[in-house]
Amino acid sequence: MIPEQEERSQATPEEAPEVLEVEVERLEPGKQTQDGASRWGKAIGPVVAGMIIDVLDLATFGHFGLYLGFLLGAPAGWYLARHLGLDRKRALLTAIGCGIYCTIPFTFPIPVATMIGVWARARQVV
């Protein structure tokens, strides 16, 4: 007999198999990537969010805006606000503001949401 087989046959069934314990650590927001992608997200995130809302405002041009502007702008505003780290109350206010902005006619020539994103980013730097 092979020596390994002899050792297995001599083992009693009462012996428990070896248990491996694994420790799990959650990553903090902003430290999920090592390549700098999170830094870029922080740097241009508010500006890109404003651009997205402005594109939605352009898509809800004319009578579509009166009917679909709020239905498209509010969920997009909620998602972007939560993605940028706002709490639920501020995200709700942002969603309502984005919905109203996409509903108001003739706001498409001036990219107000992008300018607000630039202003918010400039306030973060200072």
Buried (B, 14 or more C-beta within 10 A) or exposed (E): EEEEEEEEEEEEEEEEEEEEEEEEEEEEEEEEEEEEEBEEBBBBBBBBBBBBBBBBBBBBEEEEBEEBBBEBBBBBBBBBBBEBEBEEEEBBEBBBBBBBBBBBEEBBEEBBBBEBBBEBBEEEEE
